[in-house]
């Protein structure tokens, strides 16, 4: 193989090492976050168990009192001539109050038991996440050690380079699979819980009745807050992985994303698609296109001071070309280098370039200060030899 080919493979492996190292840190953060959540859930579970014991004892005491009250009413009904009207009225009122108190206590008991069961389920999922993250950290460390140790002998192990390229792509896929799993868990967990809270708030409104107008107003306010939380959770899910890519495909997902982006940030963005993007079957390529557009628009919003952007996608049988243009202030392209990477900037231009090149694509940036920026990317419609 030519020296230029070996150098290119060397560059790819070095970039892969960087990606793996970053992934290792991300996995560590996930594990630490999961461990923290486990401790918090354990404390919450103990508190809920304590509350459940208290409310169950309260229910038992109210049942005993209610049984005694009913027994007294039965006696009054049999010997009503021995009791004054006031005594009878008080006995009926006391019994009715006990019935209401018991109903309220049982509802509280039901809600606490529901919360306890939900926390137990979340705790089980968090423990499983910790275990998987620790296992994955070990595997990634093993891969990192292997690649680092073998990097100096690439000229003698060219056949292994193809395997390492596949490994890099699978690592990217593993990252996306993890995002999909987390998105599904959040969707099935917190989002559903928020929905249940709204339903319970509506139930409380009905129980409160007209004698608790202030409480009803507070519950209505609570519903509004909860709905906003639900909206935010769903936004996080979309950022992690828009599940509409799996359900509807790339084009409808991009159309909806750009529509929401334009509305939220008051930045006019046109989407132009030429050719049938549905011909792109490789999930890695589809996800790369979406992530590049997502990050490019975020960069335009944050840094370019543009008022207009255009996203063009052209697809043929073999390749897909992506152009993202804006009318912003532009920048000096020569200032882009590895040292300028901002750890807080997310995917970033360099990250996009690395990802595209790992997927056998090409990445170009054309920008003139005062005249906007154009990003051009070309990717194969399908990767060869990637399962």
Secondary structure, 3 states (H helix, E strand, C coil): CCHHHHHHHHHHHHHHHHHHHHHHHHHHHHHHHHHHHHHHHHHHHHHHHHHHHHHHHHHHHHHHHHHHHHHHHHHHHHCHHHCCHHHHHHHHHHHHHHHHHHHHHHHHHHHHHHHHHHHHHHHHHHHHHHHHHHHHHHHHHHHHHHHHHHHHHHHHCHHHHHHHHHHHHHHHHHHHHHHHHHHHHHHHCHHHHHHHHHHHHHHHHHHHHHHHHHHHHHHHHHHHHHHHHHHHHHHHHHHHCCCHHHHCCHHHHHHHHHHHHHHHHCCEEEEEEECCHHHCCCHHHHHHHHHHHHHHHHHHHHHHCCCEEEEEEEECCCEEEEEEEECCCCCCHHHCCHHHCCCCCCCHHHHHHHHHHHCCCEEEEEECCCCCEEEEEEEECCCCCCC
